[in-house]
C-alpha cells in the first residue's frame, strides 16, 4: 500500500515538472512571436501569436503587455493585479510567477536582440538587446489534477488488492503456526490451574515441536522433584521440631545467663562501693588532719586521689544502675517538685563544669512554675548526663538548657555548639558502652553508659528522649516527661521487667 502511494506521488511530481517545463516553453515562444506586435504596438499583429498560444490544451488565457506594463492584447481567462506586475515581470526569462490552486501564471519578457535578422531595420538604442514588453499565460491544472486523481485511485486499488492477498496468505500461515501454539498454551494453562502434570501434543512447525518437547521434559522433571520433596518434607518436620526444642532450650539458658550476669554486676557493685566509700572517708579524715598541720603538698595529692575515687564511685553507681535496669529491679520514687527548683538545682551543678572549657551556659525557664510529680533523682540524673556531655564535647561555645510545658508534658531541650554527631551514628549513641567512635572516646573519655541509662530512665517515667544533630554544628537533645508520674509505680516496674525480658529474648 505504501509503495503504491509513493509511486503515485513520484509520477504526479514528474508530470507536474513536465507540465511546468512545457508551459515555460509556450511562454518563451509567445514572447518570440510577440516581437512584431510590440514593435508596432498593433493589436492585429498580436492576434496570430495569441491564437497559437491558445491552441495548447492547458493554456486558458494569454496577454501581451507593453514595456509600460499596459495591456496590448488579451485572450481567454486571465486575472492579475496591477500591484503584482512589477514583481512578476522582474525576471529576464520565462518564470512561474504565481502558483494558484487551479492554475499557474507564467510570465516572460520580450527582448529585441541584435542577431534577430527579421527585424534588422529596427535599430537598437545603444544596447544589444532592448526590452519591448511582456507576455503572460494562464495554464490550467485540470489535466494535472485529473492525472493525480487517476494515479492515486489506480495505485490505491492495486495496493488494496495486494494487501488483501497478503493478509489472506499471512492469515493462512499464522493459523498453521498458532493452532499448535494454542493447543500447547491450553495444556500449560490447565497444568497451572489444576496442579496436574499434563503433557502437550508434539505437533506443528519445528520450533513449536521443540517448545512442546521442552515443556514435556520440564513436566517430567517436576514430577521427579515433587516425589523427592514429599520424601524430604516428612523428614524436615521431625528435624524442625528437634531444632525448635534445642533453640528454646538455648534461649532459656541465655536468659538465665544474662539475668545471672545482671545480678552479679549488682552484687559486685555493692561489694566495690562499700570499701571505696570507706576509703574516701579515711582520705577526708587524713586531709583534715594534714590541713591542720599546714602540709599543703600531701593534701593536694590526697585531693587528686579523692577526685579519682569520686570518678570511680560514679562509674560503679552507673554500673549498678545499669544492672538494676537489666534485672528489672529499678523502681520509681515520684515526688512533687517545682519545675524551676529542679532545673535550677541542675544548673548549679553544671555551671562550674561548663566554665572549665570556657563555655557560655544559658538557662531559659517559663514564667509559670508548674509542680511536677516525677522521680526527682532520675530526672535530674538524665539532665546532668545530657548537660555534662554537652559541656564535654563543646569548647569555647554555648550550652543551652531550656524548659517548657506542652500538652501535659514538661520538655527540656539541651543544646550545644560542639562537635555534633554524624547522622549514621545517631541511632547507636543510646547503646550501652558505645560512643561515636574510638578516637572520640580516647579524646574526651567516658564509659558510654550515661545516655543508655538516661534513655532507660526516661522510658520508665513514661517520657521520650530524642536527639537532633549535624556534624560540626552542635547537638540538641529533647527530654520529655509527663507532668504526673505513672499512677502505679509497681506496675511500671513490672513493665520495665517485661521490657528487659523481651530484650533478652531478642538476644
C-alpha positions in Angstrom: 0.0 0.0 0.0 2.7 2.4 1.0 4.8 1.6 -2.1 1.8 2.3 -4.4 1.2 5.7 -2.8 4.9 6.6 -3.1 4.9 5.5 -6.8 1.8 7.6 -7.5 3.4 10.6 -5.7 6.5 10.3 -7.8 4.5 10.0 -11.1 2.5 13.1 -10.2 5.6 15.1 -9.3 7.2 14.2 -12.6 4.1 15.1 -14.5 4.0 18.4 -12.7 7.6 19.1 -13.7 6.9 18.2 -17.4 3.8 20.5 -17.5 5.7 23.3 -15.9 8.6 23.0 -18.3 6.1 22.8 -21.3 4.3 25.9 -20.0 7.6 27.8 -19.8 8.4 26.9 -23.4 5.0 28.1 -24.5 5.6 31.4 -22.7 9.1 31.7 -24.4 7.6 31.0 -27.8 4.8 33.5 -27.2 7.4 36.1 -26.3 9.3 35.5 -29.6 6.0 35.6 -31.6 5.0 38.9 -30.0 8.1 40.9 -31.2 6.3 42.5 -34.2 3.1 43.4 -32.4 5.1 45.1 -29.6 7.4 46.9 -32.1 4.4 48.2 -34.0 2.1 48.3 -31.0 -0.5 46.7 -33.2 -3.3 44.6 -31.8 -3.9 43.0 -35.2 -0.3 41.8 -35.3 -0.7 40.2 -31.8 -3.7 38.0 -32.9 -1.7 35.2 -34.6 0.6 34.9 -31.6 -2.3 34.7 -29.2 -4.1 32.2 -31.3 -1.1 30.0 -31.5 -0.6 30.1 -27.7 -4.3 29.4 -27.0 -4.1 26.3 -29.2 -2.3 24.4 -26.5 -4.7 22.3 -24.3 -3.7 23.6 -20.8 -3.5 27.3 -21.8 -6.7 29.0 -20.8 -5.7 32.7 -21.2 -2.9 34.9 -22.6 -2.0 38.5 -22.6 0.7 40.8 -24.1 1.9 43.8 -22.2 3.9 46.8 -23.4 7.1 48.0 -21.7 5.0 50.3 -19.6 3.1 47.2 -18.3 -0.2 48.2 -20.0 -2.2 45.5 -21.8 -1.7 45.5 -25.6 -4.0 42.5 -26.3 -5.7 39.8 -24.2 -7.3 36.4 -25.0 -9.1 33.9 -22.8 -9.4 33.9 -19.0 -6.5 35.5 -17.1 -6.6 37.6 -13.9 -3.9 39.7 -12.4 -3.5 42.7 -10.0 -1.6 45.7 -11.2 0.5 45.7 -7.9 1.8 42.3 -8.7 3.1 43.1 -12.2 6.4 44.7 -11.2 7.3 41.6 -9.2 6.1 39.1 -11.9 8.0 40.9 -14.7 11.3 41.3 -12.8 12.8 38.1 -14.2 14.7 38.1 -17.5 13.5 34.7 -18.6 10.2 32.8 -18.6 9.2 32.3 -15.0 6.5 30.7 -12.9 5.1 34.0 -11.4 2.2 32.6 -9.4 1.1 29.1 -8.3 -2.6 29.1 -7.6 -4.8 26.2 -6.5 -6.2 25.5 -10.0 -3.8 27.3 -12.4 -0.3 28.8 -12.9 0.6 32.2 -14.1 3.7 32.3 -16.2 5.4 35.5 -17.5 8.2 36.1 -19.9 10.0 39.3 -21.1 10.1 40.2 -24.8 13.5 41.5 -25.9 14.7 42.8 -29.4 18.2 41.4 -29.9 20.8 42.3 -32.5 21.0 38.9 -34.0 17.3 38.7 -34.9 17.7 39.4 -38.6 14.0 39.6 -39.4 13.8 42.9 -37.6 17.2 44.4 -38.5 15.6 47.5 -39.8 14.7 48.5 -36.2 17.9 50.0 -34.8 18.7 49.3 -31.2 19.1 52.2 -28.8 22.7 51.6 -27.9 22.2 48.2 -26.2 22.5 44.8 -27.9 19.0 43.9 -26.6 16.1 46.1 -25.9 13.1 45.3 -23.6 9.9 45.7 -25.7 7.3 44.3 -23.3 6.0 41.2 -21.6 3.7 38.2 -22.1 1.6 36.3 -19.6 -0.1 33.0 -19.9 -2.6 31.3 -17.7 -2.0 27.5 -17.5 -4.9 25.4 -16.1 -4.1 22.5 -13.7 -7.2 20.5 -14.7 -5.2 17.9 -16.6 -2.6 17.6 -13.8 -5.3 17.2 -11.1 -7.2 14.6 -13.2 -3.9 12.7 -13.7 -3.2 12.9 -9.9 -6.7 11.6 -9.1 -6.4 8.7 -11.6 -2.9 7.7 -10.5 -3.8 7.7 -6.8 -7.1 5.8 -7.4 -5.4 3.2 -9.6 -2.5 2.7 -7.2 -4.8 2.6 -4.2 -6.9 -0.1 -5.9 -3.8 -2.1 -6.7 -2.5 -1.6 -3.2 -5.8 -2.8 -1.7 -5.8 -5.9 -3.8 -2.2 -6.8 -2.9 -2.9 -6.0 0.7 -5.9 -8.3 0.8 -4.0 -11.1 -0.9 -1.1 -10.6 1.5 -3.4 -10.7 4.6 -5.0 -13.8 3.3 -1.7 -15.5 2.9 -0.5 -14.3 6.2 -3.6 -15.5 8.0 -3.3 -18.9 6.4 0.4 -19.1 7.5 -0.4 -17.9 11.0 -3.2 -20.4 11.5 -0.7 -23.2 10.7 1.6 -21.9 13.4 -0.9 -20.6 16.0 -3.1 -23.7 16.2 -0.4 -25.9 17.7 0.6 -22.9 19.9 -2.9 -22.6 21.2 -3.1 -26.3 22.0 0.2 -26.0 23.8 -1.0 -22.9 25.7 -4.2 -24.7 26.7 -2.1 -27.6 28.1 0.1 -25.2 30.1 -2.9 -23.3 31.5 -4.6 -26.5 32.6 -1.4 -27.6 34.3 -1.2 -24.3 36.1 -4.8 -24.2 37.3 -5.2 -27.9 38.3 -1.7 -28.5 39.5 -1.5 -31.7 37.5 1.4 -32.6 35.2 -0.3 -32.5 31.8 1.7 -33.4 28.7 1.3 -31.5 25.4 0.9 -32.9 21.9 4.1 -32.5 19.8 2.8 -31.0 16.5 3.2 -28.1 14.2 6.3 -26.4 12.8 9.8 -27.4 14.0 10.0 -24.5 16.5 6.6 -25.3 18.1 7.5 -29.0 18.4 10.8 -28.1 20.1 8.8 -26.0 22.6 6.3 -28.8 23.3 9.2 -31.3 23.8 10.9 -28.9 26.3 7.6 -28.4 28.1 7.1 -32.2 28.4 10.6 -32.7 29.6 10.0 -30.0 32.3 6.8 -31.7 33.4 8.8 -35.0 33.8 11.5 -33.2 35.9 8.8 -31.6 38.1 7.2 -35.0 38.7 10.5 -36.3 39.9 11.2 -33.3 42.1 7.8 -33.4 43.6 8.3 -37.1 44.7 11.6 -36.1 46.3 10.0 -33.1 48.1 7.3 -35.4 49.5 10.0 -37.6 51.0 12.1 -34.7 52.3 9.1 -33.0 53.9 8.3 -35.8 56.2 12.0 -35.8 57.4 12.1 -32.0 57.7 9.1 -31.8 60.0 10.8 -34.1 62.5 14.1 -32.2 62.2 12.3 -28.8 62.6 10.7 -30.0 65.8 14.0 -31.1 67.2 15.7 -27.8 66.3 12.9 -25.8 67.8 13.3 -27.6 71.1 17.0 -27.0 71.0 16.6 -23.3 70.3 14.0 -22.9 73.1 16.5 -24.5 75.5 19.3 -22.2 74.3 17.1 -19.2 74.7 16.1 -20.1 78.2 19.8 -20.7 79.0 20.8 -17.3 77.6 18.1 -15.6 79.6 19.3 -17.3 82.8 22.9 -16.3 82.0 22.0 -12.7 81.3 19.9 -12.5 84.5 22.7 -14.1 86.5 25.2 -11.6 84.9 23.0 -8.6 85.9 22.6 -9.9 89.5 26.4 -10.5 89.6 27.1 -6.9 88.5 24.6 -5.6 91.0 26.2 -7.6 93.9 29.8 -6.8 92.9 29.0 -3.1 92.5 27.7 -3.1 96.1 30.9 -5.0 97.3 33.1 -2.4 95.5 31.2 0.6 96.6 31.3 -0.2 100.3 35.1 -0.3 100.7 35.5 2.6 98.3 33.3 4.8 100.3 35.2 3.8 103.4 38.5 4.6 101.7 37.1 8.0 100.7 36.1 8.6 104.3 39.6 7.9 105.5 41.1 10.2 102.8 38.8 13.0 104.0 40.0 12.5 107.6 43.6 12.5 106.6 43.1 15.7 104.6 41.6 17.4 107.5 44.5 16.4 109.8 47.1 17.5 107.2 45.3 20.8 106.7 45.5 21.4 110.4 49.3 20.8 110.2 49.6 23.1 107.1 51.0 20.3 104.9 49.8 21.5 101.6 51.7 19.2 99.2 50.4 15.9 100.6 46.9 17.5 100.8 46.9 18.2 97.1 48.0 14.6 96.3 45.2 13.3 98.6 42.7 15.6 96.9 43.7 14.1 93.5 43.2 10.6 95.0 39.8 11.8 96.3 38.8 13.0 92.8 39.8 9.7 91.2 37.8 7.9 93.9 34.8 10.0 93.2 35.0 9.2 89.5 35.4 5.5 90.3 32.4 5.7 92.6 30.3 7.4 89.9 31.3 4.6 87.4 30.3 2.0 90.0 27.0 3.7 90.5 26.3 3.7 86.8 27.1 0.0 86.5 24.9 -0.6 89.5 22.0 1.4 87.8 22.6 -0.5 84.6 22.4 -3.8 86.4 19.2 -2.8 88.2 17.7 -1.8 84.9 18.6 -5.0 83.1 17.4 -7.2 86.1 14.1 -5.2 86.4 14.9 -4.1 90.0 14.9 -0.4 89.3 11.9 1.3 91.0 10.3 4.7 90.6 10.0 7.0 93.6 7.9 10.0 92.4 7.7 13.2 94.5 6.4 16.7 94.0 8.9 19.4 93.0 8.6 22.6 91.0 10.0 22.9 87.5 12.1 25.9 88.5 13.6 24.2 91.5 14.5 21.0 89.6 16.1 23.0 86.8 18.0 25.4 89.0 19.5 22.7 91.1 20.7 21.1 88.0 22.1 24.4 86.8 24.1 24.9 90.0 25.8 21.5 89.5 26.6 22.1 85.8 27.7 25.7 85.7 31.2 25.1 87.1 31.7 22.2 84.6 30.7 24.5 81.8 33.2 27.1 82.8 36.2 24.7 82.7 36.1 24.8 78.9 35.2 28.5 78.7 31.6 27.7 77.6 28.7 30.1 78.0 25.9 28.4 79.9 22.4 29.8 79.4 19.1 28.7 81.1 15.6 29.7 80.0 12.6 28.9 82.1 8.9 29.5 81.5 7.1 32.2 83.5 4.8 29.7 85.1 6.3 27.3 87.6 4.2 24.1 87.5 4.6 21.4 90.1 5.9 18.1 88.7 5.2 14.7 90.2 8.3 12.8 88.9 11.2 10.8 90.2 13.4 13.7 91.0 16.7 11.7 91.3 16.2 10.0 87.9 15.0 13.1 86.1 17.9 15.1 87.5 20.4 12.4 86.6 19.1 12.4 83.0 19.6 16.2 82.8 23.0 16.0 84.4 24.1 13.3 81.9 22.9 15.4 78.9 24.4 18.7 80.2 27.8 17.1 81.1 28.0 15.6 77.6 27.2 19.0 76.1 30.0 20.6 78.2 32.4 17.8 77.5 32.1 17.9 73.7 31.9 21.8 73.4 34.8 24.1 73.8 34.5 28.0 73.9 31.0 27.6 72.7 27.4 27.8 74.1 25.5 25.3 76.2 21.7 26.0 76.4 19.1 24.5 78.8 15.5 25.5 78.2 12.3 24.2 79.7 8.7 24.5 78.6 5.3 22.9 79.3 3.3 21.4 76.3 0.1 19.4 76.5 0.6 17.8 79.8 4.3 17.3 79.4 7.4 19.1 80.5 10.0 19.4 77.8 13.7 20.1 78.4 16.0 21.0 75.5 19.8 20.7 75.9 21.6 22.3 73.0 25.3 22.9 72.4 27.6 24.2 69.6 30.1 21.3 69.9 31.4 18.7 67.5 28.0 17.2 66.7 27.1 13.6 65.9 27.1 12.0 62.3 23.7 11.0 61.1 24.7 7.4 60.5 25.7 7.1 64.2 22.9 8.8 66.0 20.9 5.6 66.4 23.7 3.9 68.4 24.6 6.6 70.9 21.9 5.2 73.3 23.5 1.7 73.3 25.5 0.8 76.4 29.3 1.1 76.3 29.1 2.9 72.9 30.4 6.3 71.9 30.6 8.0 68.5 33.9 6.3 67.6 37.2 5.1 69.2 39.0 8.4 68.6 36.4 10.5 70.3 36.3 8.1 73.2 40.1 8.4 73.6 40.0 12.2 73.3 37.0 13.0 75.6 36.9 9.9 77.8 33.7 8.3 79.2 32.2 4.9 79.5 29.3 5.1 77.2 26.8 4.3 79.9 25.3 7.8 80.6 23.0 8.0 77.6 21.9 4.3 77.8 20.9 4.8 81.4 19.2 8.1 80.6 17.2 6.5 77.8 16.0 3.7 80.2 15.1 6.1 83.0 13.1 8.3 80.5 11.1 5.3 79.2 10.5 4.1 82.8 9.0 7.5 83.6 6.7 7.4 80.5 8.7 10.0 78.6 10.9 10.2 75.5 14.5 11.2 74.7 15.4 12.3 71.1 18.5 13.7 69.5 19.0 16.1 66.6 22.5 16.8 65.4 24.7 17.7 62.5 28.5 17.2 62.4 30.3 20.4 63.3 27.1 22.3 64.1 26.2 21.0 67.6 23.7 18.7 69.1 20.2 19.1 70.6 18.7 16.5 73.0 14.9 16.8 73.7 14.0 15.3 77.1 10.2 14.9 77.6 8.3 13.8 80.7 4.6 13.8 81.8 3.8 16.3 84.5 2.5 13.4 86.7 4.3 10.1 87.2 2.5 6.9 86.2 -0.3 6.1 88.6 1.0 2.7 89.7 4.8 2.7 90.1 4.8 -1.0 90.9 3.1 -1.7 87.5 5.6 0.5 85.8 8.3 -1.6 87.5 6.7 -4.8 86.2 6.5 -3.2 82.7 10.2 -2.5 83.0 10.9 -6.1 83.9 8.9 -7.4 80.9 10.7 -5.0 78.6 14.0 -6.2 79.8 13.0 -9.8 79.4 11.8 -9.1 75.9 15.2 -7.5 75.0 17.0 -10.5 76.4 14.8 -12.9 74.3 15.8 -11.0 71.2 19.4 -11.8 72.1 
